[in-house]
Amino acid sequence: MDVQEQIPEIKLHLTRVGVTNVKKFIKFHDNFALLAVFNCFVDLPAIKKGIHMSRNLEAINEIIEQATKKPIYRVEDLCKDIVLEILKRHEYASKSEVSMISKLILKNKHYKIFARAFGDKYDVEKEIGVCLEGVIYTDMNGCSVLQEVEAWLILKEANVSILDIIEVLEKRISRKSLYLDRENVKKVLNDMCRKEISPAELAKEIKRDAEKKFKCRCKVVIKVRNPLVRYSTVIEV
């Protein structure tokens, strides 16, 4: 008998066991390709001592190989296919989760894209999101300063293109400028930053824009890095 099939001395139900940082190229219907990093998990019942880790890798390889033979339109659908295949191969598991992250370059601009699917064989939820790095002009203890931000906009169960998500983010966040110095700071700030805003207000405005445009549930995460002091803050709405 395999060790994985044995009943453990201490019976604990584990919610997430699996593999991480699995790198794969995925192709889209328009011959566009991305190098994606996958994380895949299942739950482990208390009566089992472990899982066959290789089966997760086999499921990912097989599903992605099958998917590349036909047009891929959405990365979140690919994650859902992998979830269902993993549950098929791990009969004892009741739930599975697959997430994917990759870098996207459009018109010399860099983005991170994210997709996730999770659930059981009867109901799998999907998420798709984009991260944009930039700056905002905000007030800190009575002083107006620039703060570097990393803004994630993640949509749940949305039939939305990545370009539409990027459009919402770029409406509110300014790109960093290489020419920001004391001589031209006012001009650059006027060009870059639409108004003075706090990170919390920014998160709420992005969420309001997304819910109005896409008519779906969404989550916004703002990570703040202040160049003047050594700290970072995470805000989620």
DODOVO-956419 format. One record per atom (N, C-alpha, C, O, CB): residue in three letters; x, y, z. Coordinates in steps of 0.001 Angstrom, whole numbers, plus 500000, padded with zeros to 6 digits. Glycine has a CB too. Example, Ala and Ser with C-alpha at 12.3 -4.5 7.8 and 13.67 -1.06 7.14 Angstrom:
# DODOVO-956419
Ala513190494310507800;Ala512300495500507800;Ala513200496700507800;Ala514236496681508465;Ala511308495527509046;Ser512850497750507080;Ser513670498940507140;Ser512900500030507870;Ser513409501138508039;Ser514084499402505725;
This chain:
# DODOVO-956419
Met500847498799500000;Met500000500000500000;Met500882501251500000;Met501887501311500708;Met499042500006501234;Asp500493502252499196;Asp501210503513499186;Asp501094504198500539;Asp500097504054501246;Asp500681504424498078;Val502142504950500885;Val502105505709502144;Val500926506673502149;Val500284506876503180;Val503427506485502354;Gln500637507279500966;Gln499555508254500882;Gln498202507658501236;Gln497311508364501709;Gln499499508841499498;Glu498046506343501004;Glu496764505697501227;Glu496563505249502671;Glu495465504834503043;Glu496630504520500313;Gln497605505327503479;Gln497518504872504859;Gln496732505859505719;Gln496671507051505419;Gln498915504669505437;Ile496131505344506791;Ile495401506201507733;Ile496395506777508737;Ile497106506013509391;Ile494262505404508468;Pro496467508108508879;Pro497441508712509793;Pro497070508484511256;Pro495907508256511589;Pro497558510206509521;Glu498087508549512124;Glu497844508390513556;Glu497017509559514097;Glu496109509375514908;Glu499179508282514320;Ile497350510757513632;Ile496586511949514020;Ile495744512365512832;Ile496284512745511792;Ile497527513120514484;Lys494447512301512968;Lys493542512565511851;Lys493182514050511808;Lys492482514558512682;Lys492262511703511968;Leu493677514737510769;Leu493390516157510569;Leu492971516384509121;Leu493588515862508193;Leu494627517035510930;His491919517167508944;His491486517529507592;His492266518754507148;His492143519818507753;His489948517798507537;Leu493073518616506088;Leu493863519724505560;Leu493125520352504386;Leu492639519646503502;Leu495276519247505129;Thr493043521672504378;Thr492242522360503361;Thr493015522667502084;Thr492415522799501018;Thr491698523639503928;Arg494354522783502177;Arg495120523148500976;Arg496457522411500960;Arg497381522753501698;Arg495351524683500917;Val496540521400500109;Val497819520729499854;Val497984520645498338;Val497007520464497612;Val497876519286500526;Gly499220520777497865;Gly499399520741496421;Gly500767521185495979;Gly501762520957496668;Gly498379521586495766;Val500817521828494812;Val502080522255494216;Val502010523746493901;Val500935524291493648;Val502396521435492933;Thr503190524404493922;Thr503265525834493642;Thr504381526113492640;Thr505279525300492425;Thr503493526633494942;Asn504285527307492033;Asn505326527804491122;Asn505586526865489940;Asn506734526601489583;Asn506617528016491889;Val504510526372489346;Val504621525549488138;Val504554526482486923;Val503527527121486696;Val503482524450488081;Lys505630526564486146;Lys505713527500485031;Lys505345526813483718;Lys505852525739483393;Lys507122528102484939;Lys504444527466482971;Lys503994526923481690;Lys503726528060480711;Lys503278529136481107;Lys502725526057481876;Phe504004527816479422;Phe503593528742478378;Phe502155528409477981;Phe501810527245477776;Phe504555528667477144;Ile501334529433477877;Ile499978529243477389;Ile499760530127476167;Ile500259531250476104;Ile498939529559478494;Lys499004529605475192;Lys498759530324473948;Lys497285530718473856;Lys496395529990474296;Lys499171529464472730;Phe497062531878473275;Phe495706532382473104;Phe495278532276471644;Phe496079531952470768;Phe495607533835473587;His494018532553471405;His493432532363470066;His494076533236469003;His494012532916467816;His491951532647470107;Asp494705534350469419;Asp495314535258468445;Asp496824535076468371;Asp497552536000468007;Asp494985536703468796;Asn497292533875468720;Asn498713533524468679;Asn499549534282469700;Asn500776534305469610;Asn499258533781467306;Phe498890534895470662;Phe499590535567471756;Phe499921534534472831;Phe499106533655473110;Phe498728536734472347;Ala501107534627473439;Ala501531533636474432;Ala502013534325475702;Ala502508535451475663;Ala502644532736473860;Leu501863533641476815;Leu502318534140478104;Leu503039533037478854;Leu502695531861478732;Leu501139534677478933;Leu504044533423479632;Leu504658532497480577;Leu503911532657481896;Leu504001533702482539;Leu506209532768480746;Ala503183531636482296;Ala502328531708483475;Ala502874530822484590;Ala503505529795484342;Ala500892531297483123;Val502615531249485818;Val502996530475487003;Val501718529997487685;Val500866530808488050;Val503881531327487989;Phe501583528678487860;Phe500380528094488436;Phe500645527582489852;Phe501727527081490158;Phe499862526957487549;Asn499626527720490709;Asn499574527080492018;Asn498306526237492056;Asn497229526722491708;Asn499601528138493189;Cys498422524988492473;Cys497282524071492455;Cys497155523359493793;Cys498138522856494336;Cys497425523044491316;Phe495926523322494323;Phe495700522730495637;Phe494422521887495643;Phe493498522116494863;Phe495619523829496710;Val494402520913496540;Val493182520169496860;Val493101520068498377;Val494073520343499080;Val493171518737496185;Asp491943519674498869;Asp491851519391500304;Asp492163517915500542;Asp492007517087499645;Asp490435519753500859;Leu492596517602501735;Leu493002516237502081;Leu492181515759503270;Leu492270516333504355;Leu494526516168502400;Pro491370514699503074;Pro490552514203504188;Pro491407513653505320;Pro492566513288505125;Pro489595513125503699;Ala490819513603506487;Ala491557513190507687;Ala492013511742507632;Ala492939511366508351;Ala490705513396508912;Ile491387510920506798;Ile491733509499506771;Ile492904509200505843;Ile493309508045505708;Ile490533508685506347;Lys493457510241505196;Lys494582510010504286;Lys495846510657504841;Lys495803511696505499;Lys494269510563502876;Lys496966510010504555;Lys498249510475505079;Lys498910511488504145;Lys499768512257504580;Lys499183509291505306;Gly498525511498502869;Gly499134512416501921;Gly498463512320500571;Gly497520511549500392;Gly500617512138501787;Ile498955513117499601;Ile498420513086498244;Ile499527512688497271;Ile500712512776497593;Ile497816514463497856;His499131512253496086;His500090511971495026;His500389513291494314;His499632513724493445;His499541510884494022;Met501513513930494696;Met501826515250494162;Met501966515228492639;Met501625516201491966;Met503105515777494794;Ser502467514124492104;Ser502684514059490658;Ser501377514175489890;Ser501373514638488750;Ser503388512761490287;Arg500257513758490501;Arg498969513825489793;Arg498563515268489515;Arg497965515555488478;Arg497873513123490607;Asn498886516191490448;Asn498598517595490187;Asn499362518076488959;Asn498792518740488092;Asn498953518455491408;Leu500647517745488882;Leu501451518144487734;Leu500949517501486454;Leu500913518144485405;Leu502906517783487957;Glu500564516242486535;Glu500028515551485360;Glu498759516237484871;Glu498558516400483667;Glu499744514071485683;Ala497900516638485810;Ala496653517301485429;Ala496934518628484741;Ala496325518938483717;Ala495763517523486659;Ile497859519418485299;Ile498194520706484693;Ile498760520500483294;Ile498324521141482338;Ile499202521475485570;Asn499733519603483183;Asn500366519366481880;Asn499353518910480837;Asn499361519394479705;Asn501476518325482012;Glu498490517986481216;Glu497530517438480265;Glu496502518481479837;Glu496207518609478649;Glu496826516233480869;Ile495959519222480794;Ile494950520226480456;Ile495541521324479583;Ile494925521714478591;Ile494353520833481728;Ile496730521834479933;Ile497339522901479141;Ile497707522378477748;Ile497552523086476753;Ile498594523465479859;Glu498188521154477685;Glu498518520573476380;Glu497272520444475513;Glu497312520724474315;Glu499183519199476553;Gln496157520018476124;Gln494907519911475374;Gln494417521293474945;Gln493917521483473836;Gln493831519201476217;Ala494578522259475868;Ala494056523599475588;Ala494819524278474458;Ala494246525070473710;Ala494118524461476841;Thr496112523972474330;Thr496894524621473283;Thr496535524108471888;Thr496942524695470886;Thr498373524412473540;Lys495783523027471823;Lys495358522504470529;Lys494125523226469991;Lys493729523029468842;Lys495075521020470640;Lys493533524051470823;Lys492367524834470416;Lys492530526245470960;Lys493335526462471866;Lys491033524186470924;Pro491792527202470431;Pro491947528590470897;Pro491623528743472387;Pro490625528213472875;Pro491046529518470080;Ile492479529471473092;Ile492235529822474494;Ile491813531280474525;Ile492523532155474032;Ile493509529574475393;Tyr490654531530475107;Tyr490149532892475146;Tyr490297533523476527;Tyr490498534733476638;Tyr488701532915474724;Arg490198532711477580;Arg490216533273478933;Arg491060532396479855;Arg490898531177479897;Arg488777533411479487;Val491963533043480593;Val492824532284481501;Val492034531739482683;Val492383530688483221;Val493975533158482001;Glu490964532440483102;Glu490177531924484227;Glu489436530644483846;Glu489217529780484695;Glu489177532983484706;Asp489049530517482570;Asp488425529269482118;Asp489442528129482100;Asp489104526981482388;Asp487807529452480717;Leu490679528452481760;Leu491728527441481808;Leu491930526946483240;Leu492077525747483475;Leu493044528005481244;Cys491936527884484198;Cys492057527501485615;Cys490888526605486034;Cys491076525645486780;Cys492110528763486517;Lys489692526918485556;Lys488528526095485885;Lys488681524685485326;Lys488362523710486008;Lys487245526740485343;Asp489164524570484098;Asp489375523241483503;Asp490356522422484332;Asp490169521221484527;Asp489889523370482057;Ile491408523086484820;Ile492402522372485627;Ile491790521932486953;Ile492058520825487420;Ile493641523260485879;Val490968522790487566;Val490280522435488819;Val489463521158488625;Val489562520228489425;Val489359523599489293;Leu488667521112487579;Leu487796519954487347;Leu488611518697487055;Leu488241517602487479;Leu486832520234486186;Glu489718518854486331;Glu490558517701486024;Glu491245517183487282;Glu491355515972487471;Glu491601518064484960;Ile491708518083488140;Ile492352517654489385;Ile491361516907490265;Ile491705515881490852;Ile492931518864490145;Leu490134517412490362;Leu489121516735491174;Leu488778515360490606;Leu488453514435491350;Leu487856517592491266;Lys488852515238489295;Lys488591513947488668;Lys489680512934489034;Lys489397511754489240;Lys488500514104487139;Arg490928513409489111;Arg492050512514489380;Arg492260512268490878;Arg492842511257491271;Arg493317513084488775;His491789513189491698;His491883513009493155;His490471512735493678;His489789513644494150;His492522514283493862;Glu490043511479493590;Glu488669511137493928;Glu488303511470495371;Glu487146511771495665;Glu488441509679493679;Tyr489271511418496259;Tyr489016511672497682;Tyr488818513152497986;Tyr488247513492499022;Tyr490161511134498517;Ala489277514038497107;Ala489212515478497370;Ala487820516012497089;Ala487172515606496124;Ala490246516231496522;Ser487362516927497939;Ser486056517546497731;Ser486178518939497118;Ser485220519445496535;Ser485302517626499048;Lys487355519563497248;Lys487537520920496727;Lys488918521052496093;Lys489848520317496422;Lys487356521972497853;Ser489023522006495178;Ser490300522296494541;Ser490398523793494258;Ser489392524490494127;Ser490465521478493234;Glu491632524262494168;Glu491885525674493854;Glu493080525764492923;Glu494113525142493169;Glu492131526508495148;Val492941526537491856;Val494033526758490910;Val494148528256490658;Val493162528909490316;Val493798525976489571;Ser495352528800490826;Ser495581530216490535;Ser496727530349489545;Ser497598529484489447;Ser495888531012491833;Met496700531455488815;Met497714531715487803;Met498097533175487839;Met497235534042487989;Met497216531319486405;Ile499384533460487701;Ile499844534847487614;Ile500866534940486487;Ile501648534015486268;Ile500459535336488974;Ser500853536058485779;Ser501767536221484660;Ser502016537705484430;Ser501289538557484942;Ser501205535551483381;Lys503052538002483655;Lys503352539382483279;Lys502872539633481857;Lys502999538781480978;Lys504870539676483403;Leu502319540818481655;Leu501779541192480356;Leu502377542530479946;Leu502408543466480745;Leu500225541263480391;Ile502852542628478707;Ile503408543873478180;Ile502558544323477002;Ile502413543604476013;Ile504900543694477755;Leu501997545526477121;Leu501185546112476067;Leu501657547533475804;Leu501631548377476700;Leu499685546091476445;Lys502084547797474584;Lys502537549139474203;Lys503592549667475179;Lys503518550804475647;Lys501343550107474145;Asn504565548819475470;Asn505682549147476359;Asn505258549418477798;Asn506016550014478564;Asn506411550344475830;Lys504063548989478170;Lys503605549125479551;Lys503488547733480171;Lys503032546788479528;Lys502239549884479619;His503904547626481418;His503933546344482103;His502725546202483038;His502339547143483733;His505245546190482892;Tyr502147545008483033;Tyr501043544684483930;Tyr501264543273484484;Tyr502003542473483910;Tyr499663544792483190;Lys500618542994485591;Lys500512541626486081;Lys499065541203485902;Lys498153541980486185;Lys500970541501487585;Ile498844539989485438;Ile497475539489485333;Ile497323538273486229;Ile498267537512486443;Ile497115539138483863;Phe496123538108486744;Phe495860537074487733;Phe494554536379487386;Phe493595537015486949;Phe495808537669489161;Ala494526535073487584;Ala493282534317487399;Ala493232533236488467;Ala494259532708488892;Ala493189533693485955;Arg492009532919488891;Arg491850531872489903;Arg490514531186489710;Arg489528531822489337;Arg491961532454491334;Ala490483529889489965;Ala489242529114489978;Ala489277528218491203;Ala490323527669491549;Ala489063528272488660;Phe488136528072491858;Phe488106527265493077;Phe486682526763493303;Phe485708527416492928;Phe488608528087494309;Gly486584525590493924;Gly485276525032494226;Gly485297523522494178;Gly486351522897494299;Gly484241525565493265;Asp484104522931493999;Asp483989521477493896;Asp483529521109492488;Asp483411521976491621;Asp483002520917494966;Lys483271519834492267;Lys482933519399490914;Lys481557519884490454;Lys481232519801489269;Lys482987517896490838;Tyr480748520392491393;Tyr479414520877491041;Tyr479371522397490848;Tyr478514522911490129;Tyr478422520471492114;Asp480298523109491491;Asp480253524571491445;Asp481672525124491544;Asp482321524993492581;Asp479361525138492587;Val482147525738490473;Val483487526320490450;Val483366527821490186;Val482797528234489176;Val484382525633489366;Glu483898528628491091;Glu483900530081490927;Glu485184530519490236;Glu486226529876490360;Glu483750530792492294;Lys485087531636489498;Lys486240532135488746;Lys486513533603489091;Lys485598534371489390;Lys486005531975487225;Glu487800533967489040;Glu488222535350489238;Glu489244535713488162;Glu490011534867487702;Glu488817535557490668;Ile489238536988487772;Ile490226537511486837;Ile490631538895487320;Ile489782539678487746;Ile489668537558485370;Gly491921539199487255;Gly492361540484487766;Gly493612540995487082;Gly494312540262486383;Gly492598540390489233;Val493875542279487305;Val495039542957486737;Val495675543811487823;Val494981544374488670;Val494645543827485501;Cys496996543904487791;Cys497728544778488704;Cys498435545858487899;Cys499072545574486885;Cys498746543972489557;Leu498316547105488362;Leu498997548231487736;Leu499827548943488794;Leu499330549231489883;Leu497980549208487070;Glu501086549228488486;Glu501961549965489395;Glu502052551410488935;Glu502224551680487747;Glu503372549319489461;Gly501936552346489883;Gly501997553756489540;Gly502191554622490760;Gly502727554170491771;Gly500752554170488814;Val501758555867490672;Val501900556813491777;Val500598557571491982;Val499801557721491057;Val503060557797491512;Ile500393558041493194;Ile499296558955493503;Ile499856560124494293;Ile500908560020494925;Ile498159558236494297;Tyr499150561220494247;Tyr499516562434494970;Tyr498591562518496172;Tyr497375562625496012;Tyr499410563723494059;Thr499155562472497379;Thr498315562364498568;Thr498836563229499700;Thr499974563697499661;Thr498225560921499022;Asp498011563438500696;Asp498375564243501859;Asp498856563326502982;Asp498202562335503309;Asp497173565108502334;Met499994563661503562;Met500526562892504675;Met500972563855505772;Met501983564544505636;Met501704561986504215;Asn500210563893506852;Asn500513564775507978;Asn500664566228507554;Asn501560566936508012;Asn501776564317508669;Gly499769566658506671;Gly499777568042506238;Gly500705568349505086;Gly500767569493504635;Gly500131568891507362;Cys501436567347504595;Cys502347567542503475;Cys501856566732502272;Cys501476565569502406;Cys503796567131503863;Ser501870567359501114;Ser501485566659499893;Ser502698565909499345;Ser503736566516499082;Ser500922567654498833;Val502574564605499175;Val503695563784498725;Val503226562790497663;Val502036562506497528;Val504337563037499918;Leu504199562274496917;Leu503936561187495981;Leu504087559858496699;Leu505027559661497469;Leu504886561261494761;Gln503167558961496447;Gln503272557623496997;Gln503204556605495863;Gln502363556709494971;Gln502158557367498037;Glu504092555630495910;Glu504058554552494927;Glu502999553541495348;Glu502923553154496514;Glu505455553872494785;Val502186553121494388;Val501122552164494701;Val501149551001493720;Val501583551131492576;Val499745552853494673;Glu500671549863494205;Glu500432548675493377;Glu498963548354493559;Glu498541547937494637;Glu501372547439493781;Ala498188548546492514;Ala496734548401492614;Ala496262547148491894;Ala496513546971490702;Ala496029549634492039;Trp495576546281492630;Trp494977545063492069;Trp493467545243491961;Trp492806545608492933;Trp495319543819492944;Leu492929544985490779;Leu491482544951490583;Leu491115543536490163;Leu491500543083489085;Leu491012546008489514;Ile490363542835491023;Ile490008541432490791;Ile488491541315490692;Ile487772541725491603;Ile490561540515491928;Leu488006540757489586;Leu486576540612489339;Leu486158539159489533;Leu486888538235489173;Leu486214541094487918;Lys484982538974490103;Lys484454537641490367;Lys483329537318489390;Lys482379538087489241;Lys483954537531491820;Glu483449536175488731;Glu482414535694487815;Glu482058536741486762;Glu480882537003486508;Glu481165535300488595;Ala483075537331486158;Ala482842538383485168;Ala483303537930483795;Ala484366537324483658;Ala483564539679485570;Asn482519538218482796;Asn482876537925481409;Asn483478539196480817;Asn482856539875480000;Asn481626537435480574;Val484703539503481247;Val485327540795480956;Val486714540575480387;Val487423539663480811;Val485398541675482224;Ser487108541402479428;Ser488452541292478865;Ser489460541991479777;Ser489120542899480535;Ser488500541895477440;Ile490697541541479678;Ile491777542140480471;Ile491963543607480103;Ile492282544423480967;Ile493097541370480262;Leu491769543953478838;Leu491930545335478403;Leu490921546258479085;Leu491240547403479405;Leu491784545429476889;Asp489702545756479306;Asp488688546574479993;Asp489068546809481450;Asp488822547889481988;Asp487305545899479914;Ile489665545810482092;Ile490102545980483486;Ile491238547000483554;Ile491269547846484448;Ile490558544619484094;Ile492169546915482607;Ile493276547873482550;Ile492749549291482387;Ile493267550223483001;Ile494233547528481397;Glu491729549455481567;Glu491153550782481327;Glu490625551407482612;Glu490797552606482833;Glu490031550693480297;Val489985550610483458;Val489466551128484733;Val490607551565485636;Val490528552623486260;Val488606550064485445;Leu491664550773485717;Leu492797551114486569;Leu493508552375486088;Leu493859553238486893;Leu493778549955486622;Glu493720552483484788;Glu494468553630484271;Glu493667554927484340;Glu494227556014484199;Glu494890553369482838;Lys492389554814484552;Lys491576556015484740;Lys491908556698486062;Lys491754557912486188;Lys490085555665484688;Arg492363555928487045;Arg492567556457488393;Arg494024556549488830;Arg494350557301489748;Arg491834555616489360;Ile494908555785488173;Ile496296555700488631;Ile497237556255487577;Ile497066555997486386;Ile496671554248488966;Ser498225557014488015;Ser499202557614487118;Ser500469556776487080;Ser500883556200488086;Ser499523559048487548;Arg501068556720485923;Arg502335556016485775;Arg503468556814486419;Arg503418558042486492;Arg502638555759484290;Lys504493556091486885;Lys505671556763487416;Lys506414557460486280;Lys506454556959485156;Lys506598555758488144;Ser507006558624486581;Ser507752559377485582;Ser509239559331485910;Ser509633559414487073;Ser507254560838485509;Leu510057559198484873;Leu511505559204485071;Leu512041560619485263;Leu513204560799485623;Leu512200558541483888;Tyr511201561622485025;Tyr511678562996485021;Tyr511119563820486169;Tyr511027565044486081;Tyr511331563650483722;Leu510750563143487240;Leu510180563844488379;Leu511309564385489259;Leu511972563610489949;Leu509244562909489191;Asp511537565694489246;Asp512565566307490093;Asp512056567646490603;Asp510927568037490310;Asp513903566487489315;Arg512878568341491358;Arg512441569594491992;Arg512110570676490967;Arg511245571515491218;Arg513519570103492940;Glu512782570670489819;Glu512590571717488831;Glu511231571639488143;Glu510587572663487917;Glu513681571649487803;Asn510805570454487818;Asn509565570327487046;Asn508492569546487785;Asn507559569027487172;Asn509848569659485723;Val508625569462489113;Val507702568631489885;Val506253569078489723;Val505371568231489578;Val508084568655491352;Lys505978570399489745;Lys504594570863489658;Lys503990570518488304;Lys502846570071488224;Lys504518572374489898;Lys504758570725487244;Lys504248570434485907;Lys503979568938485752;Lys502940568534485231;Lys505243570915484832;Val504933568121486211;Val504777566677486074;Val503599566181486904;Val502835565322486463;Val506062565955486494;Leu503460566725488103;Leu502342566316488955;Leu501015566672488301;Leu500070565883488347;Leu502445566975490339;Asn500935567838487701;Asn499691568236487030;Asn499388567307485857;Asn498230566982485593;Asn499783569695486539;Asp500448566883485153;Asp500255565981484011;Asp499926564564484465;Asp499123563872483839;Asp501505565966483129;Met500556564138485563;Met500439562752486003;Met499213562507486867;Met498430561590486621;Met501670562352486759;Cys499066563342487880;Cys498092563048488929;Cys496847563893488743;Cys496926565119488663;Cys498697563291490317;Arg495728563255488677;Arg494488563944488389;Arg493990564770489577;Arg493367565816489395;Arg493436562946487979;Lys494266564300490783;Lys493866565025491981;Lys494546564395493186;Lys495057563277493119;Lys492323565022492151;Glu494543565128494278;Glu495090564583495519;Glu494095563582496097;Glu492906563875496219;Glu495399565718496547;Ile494593562396496453;Ile493693561349496917;Ile494447560408497860;Ile495640560166497677;Ile493095560565495718;Ser493763559891498847;Ser494377558929499757;Ser494269557524499156;Ser493410557280498309;Ser493702558985501163;Pro495132556603499586;Pro495040555231499072;Pro493684554587499332;Pro493177553855498481;Pro496123554380499690;Ala493082554850500506;Ala491766554276500813;Ala490702554821499868;Ala489853554070499389;Ala491375554570502271;Glu490744556127499598;Glu489783556731498667;Glu489995556177497259;Glu489036555929496528;Glu489919558277498663;Leu491260555986496888;Leu491564555437495570;Leu490948554049495410;Leu490343553752494381;Leu493084555374495351;Ala491101553202496426;Ala490543551842496363;Ala489031551892496193;Ala488471551134495401;Ala490907551043497634;Lys488373552769496923;Lys486913552878496839;Lys486472553380495464;Lys485468552913494926;Lys486385553816497935;Glu487223554334494889;Glu486855554861493578;Glu487028553808492483;Glu486192553696491587;Glu487693556097493254;Ile488120553035492558;Ile488330551976491560;Ile487225550932491662;Ile486702550474490645;Ile489716551309491748;Lys486869550555492892;Lys485806549563493077;Lys484477550104492559;Lys483726549373491914;Lys485679549170494566;Arg484179551364492829;Arg482930551958492351;Arg482899551989490818;Arg481876551673490211;Arg482759553384492920;Asp484013552369490200;Asp484093552382488730;Asp483875550984488153;Asp483138550809487182;Asp485458552932488270;Ala484530549985488768;Ala484446548619488251;Ala483044548051488389;Ala482530547431487457;Ala485439547722488970;Glu482417548256489548;Glu481072547714489755;Glu480059548378488823;Glu479129547729488345;Glu480643547899491217;Lys480242549668488570;Lys479341550376487657;Lys479530549898486215;Lys478558549749485474;Lys479577551894487746;Lys480774549662485826;Lys481075549285484433;Lys480773547821484151;Lys480227547487483100;Lys482534549569484117;Phe481135546934485105;Phe481065545505484842;Phe479863544802485466;Phe479553543670485096;Phe482303544865485329;Lys479176545461486415;Lys477984544875487052;Lys478291543532487701;Lys477542542572487519;Lys476864544704486025;Cys479374543454488451;Cys479742542203489108;Cys480463542506490420;Cys480826543649490698;Cys480633541333488182;Arg480658541466491212;Arg481408541627492452;Arg482886541837492124;Arg483400541276491157;Arg481219540393493381;Cys483557542643492930;Cys484974542861492689;Cys485692543155493999;Cys485075543487495011;Cys485183544009491693;Lys486996543024493952;Lys487847543327495095;Lys488997544196494621;Lys489568543959493557;Lys488371542028495773;Val489336545208495421;Val490459546085495100;Val491458546027496242;Val491098546197497407;Val489984547548494848;Val492710545788495899;Val493785545763496893;Val494825546800496479;Val495356546745495370;Val494428544326497016;Ile495111547742497371;Ile496115548774497133;Ile497290548548498075;Ile497132548556499296;Ile495514550196497326;Lys498464548348497498;Lys499690548247498290;Lys500473549541498111;Lys500786549935496988;Lys500549547001497865;Val500788550203499231;Val501414551523499200;Val502868551411499639;Val503178550795500658;Val500647552518500105;Arg503756552018498852;Arg505165552123499222;Arg505541553594499207;Arg505549554226498150;Arg506081551294498256;Asn505849554135500365;Asn506191555551500454;Asn507693555724500348;Asn508427555136501142;Asn505669556162501766;Pro508183556520499385;Pro509634556683499219;Pro510297557498500325;Pro511520557470500462;Pro509917557335497901;Leu509504558224501117;Leu510078559082502155;Leu510302558338503468;Leu511199558683504237;Leu509176560274502395;Val509501557340503714;Val509646556569504952;Val509621555084504613;Val509050554685503599;Val508519556924505975;Arg510229554279505447;Arg510353552857505149;Arg509177552076505722;Arg509266551507506810;Arg511669552309505701;Tyr508102552055504995;Tyr506970551238505396;Tyr506093550970504193;Tyr506200551645503169;Tyr506166551918506515;Ser505243550002504320;Ser504274549721503270;Ser502933549413503926;Ser502881548919505052;Ser504743548537502363;Thr501865549706503221;Thr500523549517503737;Thr499699548769502692;Thr499866548977501490;Thr499867550879504100;Val498807547893503166;Val497902547171502274;Val496471547525502642;Val496063547378503794;Val498133545632502357;Ile495714547990501662;Ile494317548378501856;Ile493470547527500920;Ile493779547403499734;Ile494097549915501588;Glu492407546944501450;Glu491527546083500647;Glu490078546501500856;Glu489625546679501987;Glu491720544584501018;Val489363546652499753;Val487926546961499818;Val487172546016498890;Val485948546097498787;Val487649548454499430;
